[in-house]
Amino acid sequence: MIGLLLMVSALGIGFDPDHAPGVLVLVLSSTAWPWHQAWRSTRGTGLRPAWIWAALALGLSLTAQLAALGEPLVTGRPWAGRLTYLAVLATLAALVSVLNARTPGNRVWAGLMVLLVVVLLIPWLEAPWRLRRARGLAQLQLEAPWTLFYGLLALVGLTNYLPTRFGAAAGWLALGLVLEYLGLTRTDWPAERRALLWSSVSWTLAASLWTARFRADRAPAARARLERLWFWFRDLWGVVWALRIQERFNRTAELKAWPVRLGWFGLEPVEHSSTALTLAAPPEAEAAFRGLIRRFAQPWRIEEVLASDVTSSCRPAKAAR
């Protein structure tokens, strides 16, 4: 049903853009459930501030489409465009928040994202503390160097998740950010075309969240408790932190002469090791890994991940249902 709703709304944007916002309101409203599931899955971790930003992005996207219902397509739907831009900034703040999703400091870092949003609102300002008085679509534009800053944030935030199980969801977000970039920089395009971009950006946000929900229960099969914990951490925190933790773990493994190393796809035997076929990690290896991620998740949350009897460690543990 969700796939059908997403398909119908996408077709509506292309073939019936006047009524597409009404369907998009339904699509965006449906994302409350996957967002809530993700909120429960991130309990006891430093990721919750990022999901607060994600909720704000969804709410702004929904409000944008409600505003679009009262704006004719020929006007370019400027209020829908303004709200969509704010939703995109909240999305960028959510992605960047993950880069310091650990305690202590995660809440302060999430607060700094407010400054990020303010910085990207500067193009809307004509003078200090005074909004531009431009009407219609004249205010909806982005020029250098703001476009470079926008692109850098998008690149860092999205590539952090591309090699994980949530890579497809990051792909939808990438498409939405590109469409928003086009809408803000191609000021010579017809107003109707730019109005379609605002709807398309909201659609990609909903598609991304539902794709992430579908992928959440499809973690790689873990052959050991340590691998289950690794896949959970790798996919939720992304490449930046995963590679750093992986490096520190392997450095410890080398010093202690353990027969395994931690690769991107799980445990790997040491080259030319006589125990290459067993992949038997010593008990202290799991303890070492738990020590490395202690600032990212509470001990009881880590225990829930290890006690889970499903292959997906992103799904909330049964005890919490």
C-alpha positions as CSV (number, residue, x, y, z in Angstrom):
1,M,0.0,0.0,0.0
2,I,2.8,2.4,0.8
3,G,4.6,1.6,-2.4
4,L,1.4,2.2,-4.3
5,L,0.8,5.5,-2.6
6,L,4.3,6.6,-3.4
7,M,3.8,5.7,-7.0
8,V,0.5,7.4,-7.3
9,S,1.8,10.6,-5.7
10,A,4.9,10.5,-8.0
11,L,2.6,10.2,-11.1
12,G,0.4,13.0,-9.7
13,I,3.4,15.4,-9.6
14,G,4.2,14.6,-13.2
15,F,0.7,14.5,-14.8
16,D,-1.6,16.3,-12.4
17,P,0.6,18.8,-10.5
18,D,-2.5,21.0,-9.5
19,H,-3.8,18.2,-7.2
20,A,-0.5,16.5,-6.3
21,P,-0.1,18.4,-3.0
22,G,-3.3,16.7,-1.7
23,V,-1.8,13.2,-2.3
24,L,1.5,14.3,-0.9
25,V,-0.2,15.4,2.3
26,L,-1.3,11.7,2.7
27,V,2.1,10.4,1.9
28,L,3.9,12.7,4.3
29,S,1.3,11.9,7.1
30,S,2.1,8.2,6.7
31,T,5.7,8.8,7.6
32,A,4.7,9.3,11.2
33,W,4.8,5.6,11.7
34,P,8.3,4.8,10.4
35,W,9.6,7.9,12.2
36,H,8.2,6.6,15.4
37,Q,9.7,3.2,14.9
38,A,13.1,4.8,14.3
39,W,12.7,6.9,17.4
40,R,12.1,3.8,19.5
41,S,15.1,2.1,17.8
42,T,17.4,5.0,18.7
43,R,16.5,5.1,22.4
44,G,19.5,5.0,24.6
45,T,21.8,6.4,21.9
46,G,23.2,9.7,20.8
47,L,21.1,9.7,17.6
48,R,17.9,11.1,19.0
49,P,18.7,14.8,18.4
50,A,19.1,13.9,14.7
51,W,15.6,12.4,14.7
52,I,14.2,15.5,16.2
53,W,15.5,17.4,13.2
54,A,14.1,14.8,10.9
55,A,10.7,15.2,12.6
56,L,11.0,19.0,12.0
57,A,11.8,18.3,8.3
58,L,8.8,16.1,7.9
59,G,6.5,18.6,9.6
60,L,7.8,21.5,7.4
61,S,7.3,19.4,4.3
62,L,3.8,18.6,5.3
63,T,3.1,22.3,6.0
64,A,4.6,23.2,2.6
65,Q,2.2,20.9,0.8
66,L,-0.7,22.2,2.7
67,A,0.3,25.7,1.7
68,A,0.6,24.5,-1.9
69,L,-3.1,23.5,-1.9
70,G,-4.0,27.2,-1.7
71,E,-1.4,28.5,-4.2
72,P,-2.0,28.3,-8.0
73,L,0.7,26.4,-9.9
74,V,1.3,29.4,-12.2
75,T,2.6,31.5,-9.3
76,G,5.4,29.0,-8.6
77,R,3.9,28.4,-5.1
78,P,6.3,30.6,-3.3
79,W,5.2,29.8,0.2
80,A,5.5,26.1,-0.5
81,G,9.0,26.8,-1.8
82,R,10.0,28.7,1.4
83,L,8.7,26.0,3.7
84,T,10.4,23.3,1.5
85,Y,13.7,25.1,1.8
86,L,13.3,25.2,5.6
87,A,12.6,21.4,5.5
88,V,15.7,20.8,3.5
89,L,17.8,22.8,6.0
90,A,16.3,20.6,8.8
91,T,17.2,17.5,6.8
92,L,20.8,18.7,6.4
93,A,20.9,19.5,10.2
94,A,19.8,15.9,10.9
95,L,22.5,14.4,8.7
96,V,25.2,16.6,10.2
97,S,24.0,15.9,13.7
98,V,25.0,12.3,13.3
99,L,28.6,13.3,13.0
100,N,28.8,14.0,16.7
101,A,26.0,11.6,17.9
102,R,27.7,10.6,21.2
103,T,27.6,11.7,24.8
104,P,28.6,14.0,26.2
105,G,28.2,16.7,23.6
106,N,25.5,15.4,21.3
107,R,22.9,17.9,22.5
108,V,25.3,20.8,22.3
109,W,26.2,19.7,18.7
110,A,22.6,19.4,17.8
111,G,22.1,22.9,19.1
112,L,24.9,24.2,16.9
113,M,22.8,22.9,14.0
114,V,20.5,25.8,14.7
115,L,23.4,28.1,13.8
116,L,23.9,26.1,10.6
117,V,20.3,26.7,9.6
118,V,20.6,30.4,10.4
119,V,23.7,30.7,8.3
120,L,21.9,29.2,5.3
121,L,19.1,31.6,5.9
122,I,21.4,34.6,5.4
123,P,20.6,34.7,1.6
124,W,17.0,35.5,2.7
125,L,18.2,38.6,4.5
126,E,18.6,42.0,2.9
127,A,20.0,43.8,5.9
128,P,20.7,42.7,9.5
129,W,17.5,41.5,11.3
130,R,15.3,42.4,8.3
131,L,13.8,39.9,5.9
132,R,13.8,40.7,2.3
133,R,10.7,42.4,1.0
134,A,10.9,40.6,-2.3
135,R,7.7,39.0,-3.3
136,G,6.8,35.8,-5.1
137,L,9.8,33.6,-6.2
138,A,12.3,36.4,-6.1
139,Q,13.3,35.4,-2.6
140,L,13.8,31.8,-3.4
141,Q,17.3,31.8,-4.8
142,L,20.7,30.7,-3.7
143,E,24.0,32.0,-5.0
144,A,27.7,31.4,-4.4
145,P,29.3,31.0,-1.9
146,W,26.1,29.6,-0.3
147,T,25.7,27.0,-3.0
148,L,29.2,25.7,-2.2
149,F,28.3,25.4,1.5
150,Y,25.0,23.7,0.7
151,G,26.7,21.2,-1.6
152,L,29.5,20.5,1.0
153,L,27.0,19.7,3.7
154,A,24.9,17.5,1.4
155,L,28.0,15.6,0.3
156,V,29.3,14.9,3.8
157,G,25.9,14.0,5.2
158,L,24.8,11.7,2.4
159,T,28.1,9.8,1.7
160,N,28.1,8.9,5.4
161,Y,25.3,6.5,4.7
162,L,25.8,5.4,1.1
163,P,27.8,2.2,1.9
164,T,25.3,1.1,4.6
165,R,22.0,-0.7,4.4
166,F,20.4,2.7,4.3
167,G,22.3,3.7,1.1
168,A,19.1,3.6,-1.0
169,A,17.4,5.9,1.5
170,A,20.4,8.3,1.2
171,G,20.0,8.1,-2.5
172,W,16.4,9.4,-2.3
173,L,17.6,12.3,-0.1
174,A,20.4,13.0,-2.6
175,L,17.9,13.3,-5.4
176,G,15.7,15.7,-3.2
177,L,18.7,17.9,-2.4
178,V,19.7,18.1,-6.0
179,L,16.1,19.1,-7.0
180,E,16.1,21.7,-4.3
181,Y,19.4,23.1,-5.6
182,L,18.0,23.3,-9.1
183,G,14.9,25.1,-7.8
184,L,17.0,27.7,-6.0
185,T,19.6,28.3,-8.7
186,R,17.6,28.0,-11.9
187,T,15.8,31.3,-11.4
188,D,15.2,31.5,-15.2
189,W,13.0,28.4,-15.2
190,P,9.3,28.8,-15.6
191,A,7.4,29.3,-12.3
192,E,5.4,26.1,-12.9
193,R,8.5,24.0,-13.2
194,R,9.9,25.3,-10.0
195,A,6.6,24.6,-8.3
196,L,7.0,21.0,-9.4
197,L,10.4,20.8,-7.7
198,W,9.0,21.8,-4.3
199,S,6.5,18.9,-4.5
200,S,9.2,16.6,-5.7
201,V,11.6,17.4,-2.9
202,S,8.8,16.6,-0.3
203,W,8.2,13.3,-2.1
204,T,11.8,12.2,-1.9
205,L,11.8,12.9,1.8
206,A,8.9,10.6,2.3
207,A,10.4,8.0,0.0
208,S,13.6,8.1,1.9
209,L,12.0,7.5,5.2
210,W,9.9,4.6,4.0
211,T,12.9,3.1,2.2
212,A,14.9,3.3,5.4
213,R,12.1,1.6,7.3
214,F,12.0,-1.3,4.8
215,R,15.8,-1.7,5.0
216,A,16.0,-1.5,8.8
217,D,15.0,-5.2,9.2
218,R,17.5,-6.4,6.6
219,A,20.8,-6.3,8.4
220,P,23.5,-8.8,7.2
221,A,23.4,-12.2,8.9
222,A,25.7,-12.0,11.9
223,R,28.0,-15.0,12.6
224,A,28.9,-13.8,16.0
225,R,27.7,-11.4,18.7
226,L,30.5,-9.0,17.8
227,E,29.4,-8.9,14.2
228,R,25.8,-8.2,15.2
229,L,26.9,-5.2,17.3
230,W,29.2,-4.0,14.5
231,F,26.5,-4.1,11.9
232,W,24.1,-2.2,14.2
233,F,26.7,0.5,14.9
234,R,28.0,0.7,11.3
235,D,24.6,1.3,9.7
236,L,23.2,3.7,12.3
237,W,26.2,6.0,12.7
238,G,27.5,5.7,9.2
239,V,30.9,5.6,7.6
240,V,32.6,8.4,9.5
241,W,32.4,6.9,12.9
242,A,32.4,3.3,11.7
243,L,35.8,3.6,10.1
244,R,37.2,5.3,13.1
245,I,36.0,2.6,15.5
246,Q,37.1,-0.1,13.1
247,E,40.6,1.4,13.0
248,R,40.9,1.6,16.8
249,F,39.5,-2.0,17.2
250,N,42.0,-3.4,14.7
251,R,44.8,-1.6,16.3
252,T,43.9,-3.3,19.6
253,A,43.6,-6.6,17.8
254,E,47.0,-6.3,16.4
255,L,48.6,-5.4,19.7
256,K,46.9,-8.3,21.5
257,A,47.6,-10.7,18.5
258,W,44.0,-11.7,18.1
259,P,43.4,-14.1,15.1
260,V,40.7,-11.8,13.6
261,R,40.3,-8.3,12.3
262,L,37.1,-6.2,11.8
263,G,36.3,-5.5,8.2
264,W,33.4,-3.6,6.7
265,F,31.4,-6.8,6.2
266,G,32.3,-8.4,9.5
267,L,35.1,-10.4,11.1
268,E,38.0,-11.4,8.9
269,P,40.8,-13.8,9.6
270,V,44.3,-12.6,9.9
271,E,46.2,-13.4,6.7
272,H,48.1,-16.7,6.8
273,S,46.5,-17.5,10.2
274,S,46.1,-21.1,11.1
275,T,42.6,-20.3,12.5
276,A,41.5,-18.6,9.2
277,L,38.4,-20.8,8.9
278,T,37.1,-20.5,12.5
279,L,36.8,-16.7,12.8
280,A,36.8,-17.2,16.6
281,A,37.1,-13.9,18.2
282,P,38.4,-14.0,21.8
283,P,35.9,-12.9,24.5
284,E,37.8,-9.8,25.2
285,A,37.3,-8.6,21.6
286,E,33.6,-8.0,22.2
287,A,34.4,-6.2,25.5
288,A,36.9,-4.0,23.7
289,F,34.4,-3.1,21.0
290,R,31.7,-2.3,23.6
291,G,34.3,0.0,25.3
292,L,34.9,1.8,22.0
293,I,31.2,2.6,21.5
294,R,30.3,3.3,25.1
295,R,29.9,7.1,24.3
296,F,27.5,6.4,21.5
297,A,25.0,4.1,23.3
298,Q,24.0,3.2,26.9
299,P,25.1,-0.2,28.1
300,W,21.5,-1.4,28.5
301,R,20.9,-0.5,24.8
302,I,23.9,-2.5,23.7
303,E,22.6,-5.4,25.8
304,E,19.3,-5.2,23.9
305,V,21.0,-5.4,20.6
306,L,23.0,-8.4,21.6
307,A,20.0,-10.1,23.1
308,S,17.8,-9.6,20.1
309,D,16.8,-12.8,18.3
310,V,16.2,-11.2,14.9
311,T,18.8,-10.5,12.3
312,S,18.0,-6.8,12.2
313,S,19.5,-5.1,15.2
314,C,17.7,-1.8,14.2
315,R,14.3,-3.2,15.2
316,P,13.3,-2.5,18.8
317,A,14.0,-5.4,21.2
318,K,11.0,-7.5,22.1
319,A,11.2,-6.4,25.7
320,A,10.4,-2.8,24.7
321,R,7.3,-3.8,22.7
